[in-house]
Amino acid sequence: MNAHTEALQIPGPAGVLELAIDRPSAPRAGGGVAVIAHPHPLFGGTLHNKVVQTLARAFVQQGWEAVRFHFRGVGASSGVHDHGIGEVDDLLAVVAARAADGVPLALAGFSFGGYVAAAAAQRMQPARPVHALCLVAPAASRFVLPPLAAELQARTLVVHGEQDDTVPLAAVLDWARPMGLPLTVVPGGEHFFHGRLPLLKALVQHHLRALEAP
C-alpha cells in the first residue's frame, strides 16, 4: 500500500501465509488490529485489490494496524483454493498470529472475503470478541453467509452497490432481513466501487468512530 508496508510470512493451516502489514504513524486510543480478506482468488482476487487497500487505509487512518493477507494458493501463500472452507481457517490463523487476546480486533472483507470474514466472526464468538465487522459486497449469492450473533450486529457495517451485477443487492438483503441488519447502499455503485472508493473509506471510518463514541 505504501513504502512502509511490511511484508511477512507466518505459518498457516496449509503452509506459509503471506501478509502485508500497515501501521498508523500515531496509534490512537481505541485502535487495534484489523484483518482484511480479499476477493475470490480464482477470479483474480489478491491482497492488492483496490477495495481491500481502501479498507486498509480506512483502518490505518483511524489508528488501527491493518493486516492484509493472501489466502492459500495465492501469491506466496502455500496450498490450494478450498472453496471458502480452508480460507476461514487461514483468516483465523492470521488473527492468532497478529491480534493478541485483549487487543481490539476488527475483521473486514470484500466479496468472497466478506463471506470469509463473516464466517470467521461467527466461529470466534463469543470466545474472541470482534470489535468491528466491515463487509463490502459480501458474496451472499455464491456462499451461505452465516447469521451474525446479536451482540455483533450493532458492530457490523455492510456496504453494497445498488447496481452490483456480481452479487445482486437482493441476495444480501435476503441474508440481512431475518436479522433486521441495516445495509448501506451506494446509489449507482457497482461491485468494485469504481469512483466510489473515497466514499467507501469514509463510511468505514464513520463506523469506527461511532463505535469509539462513549
N, C-alpha and C positions, 0 to 999 in steps of 0.2 A: 504493500500500500504506500509506503514511503521509505526513505533511505534508512530509517531506524527500525524497520520491521525485522524482528528476529526470526530466523529460520531454525527449526528444532525438530528432532525426531524422538519419538518416545515408543516404548513397547506397546503394542496393541493386541487385540484378540487374535488377529490373523497375521501378526508380524509387526513390522515397523509402521508407525503412523507419522505422516509429515504434517508439521504445524507451522503456522505463521502467526507471530505474536506482536501486537501493537500495544504500547503503553502510553498513558497520558503523560504530558510533560509535568503536570502537577496533579497528582491524585487528590480526589475530593472525598470529604466525609460522605459515607453512604455508598461509595463506589465499591466495586468488587470485580469479579471475573465473569465475562460474557463469552460463552462458547457458541459459535455461529456455524451452521451447517449449510453446505452448498447444494445446488440443484442436481438433478439426476445425472449421474456420471455417464450413462450410456447415450445421453443427448448433449454431451459436451460440458456438463457441469463441473466446475472446479472452484477452488477457494479464491480464484482471481475474478470470479463473476462480479459484474458491476454492482448488482444488488447486494451481494454479500459484502463487498468492500464498503458500500454505503452504510450498511448496518454496523460494520466495524467502526467507521468514522463517527457514527452517531454515539456509540458507546464510549469511544475514546474521548470525544469532546465533552462527555458528561462525567469524566473522571474514572472510567472503567478500563481495565485491561481487556482487550479483545483478542480472542483466540479463534482463528480460522484453522480448518484442518482438511486434509484430503481423506475422503472415505477410502476404504480398502480398494486396491486396484487402480487408484488414480494417482498421477504424479509419482512421488517416491514412496507412497504407501503400499505395503505388501498386500497380497491376497487378490480375490476376485469379487466382483459385484455379487451381493447376496439378497437382492430384491427387497431391501429395507429391513431385513431381519438382523443380519450381522452389523449393518450400519448403525443401528441403535446401540449395539454393544461398542462400536467404535466411539460414538459420542460419549458414552458413559466412561470409557477408558480415558478420554481427554479430560472429562470432569475430575476423575480420580487423580489424574496426574497434575492438573493445573489449579484446581479450586479446592483448597483445604477446607475441612469441616469448620464451620463458623464464619467463613468468608462469604459475603453475599454472592449468590450465583444467579446469573441470567442465562437463559437459553434463547436462541433465535435461529430461524431458518427460512429459506426461500424455496418454495415449490416442493420438490421431493425433500429438501432439507427441513421444510416446515413440518411435514409429516414426521420425520425422524425426531425433530425437537419435541413435538407434542407427545410422541410415544415414549421418549426418554423421560420427559417430565412426569408422565403418568406412572412410569415404573419407579421413579425415585420417591414419589410421595408416599407416606409423609416423612420417611426417614431422612431425606435430604431436601429441605425446603427450597423451592425456586422463587427467588425474589421477583423476577420479571420473566415473562414469556412473550416473545415477539414473533408472530407467524405472518409471513408475507406470501400471499398467494399459495397457501398450503394445498398440497395435491389431493384434495378431497375426492376428486372424480376418478383417481387412479389407485388410491390406497384407502384403507379404512382408518380414518382418523379416530383416535380414542376419545371418549368423553373426558373432559378435564375435571379434576377434583374441585369441589365447590370453593375451597379456600384459594385455589389458583385462578379461578375465573376472573376475579376482580383485578388480578395482576397480569392479565393477558391482553395483549393488543393483537388484533387481526386486521390486516390491511389487504384489500383486494381491489383489482382494477375492474371497473364497470364492464369493459369490453374485452376481458380476458378470454381468448379463444383456445387457450391451452388447458386451463382449469376454469370451467364455467362458474360464474358467480353463484348460480343456483345450487351447485354442488356444495359450496362452502356454507351457504345459508341452510341447506338441509342438515348439515352437521351441527351448526351453531344453534339452530332453532330449539331443539329439545332442552338445551341448557339455558336458553334466554341470553346467550352470549352476544353482545353487540359486535358489529363489524364496522370498520371504517372503509367506506367505498370511495375510490378515487374516480370522479366522473370522467369518462372518456379514457381512463387508464387501461393499458393492456398488460400482458403477462410480465414483460420485462421493465415496465415503468419508464419507457423511453420518454425523456423530457420531464419526468416527474420525480427523479431521484432526490433533488433538494427537498421536495415536499415529503417524500418518504422519510428522509433523515430527520426532518423537523417533527414529524408525527412520533417517531421513536423517542426523540429527545423529550418531547412534551409528556409522553407516557412515563418516562423515567423520572422526570421532575415531579410529576403528580404523585408517584409512589414515595418520593422523598418527603413530601409535604407532611407536616405534623397533623 
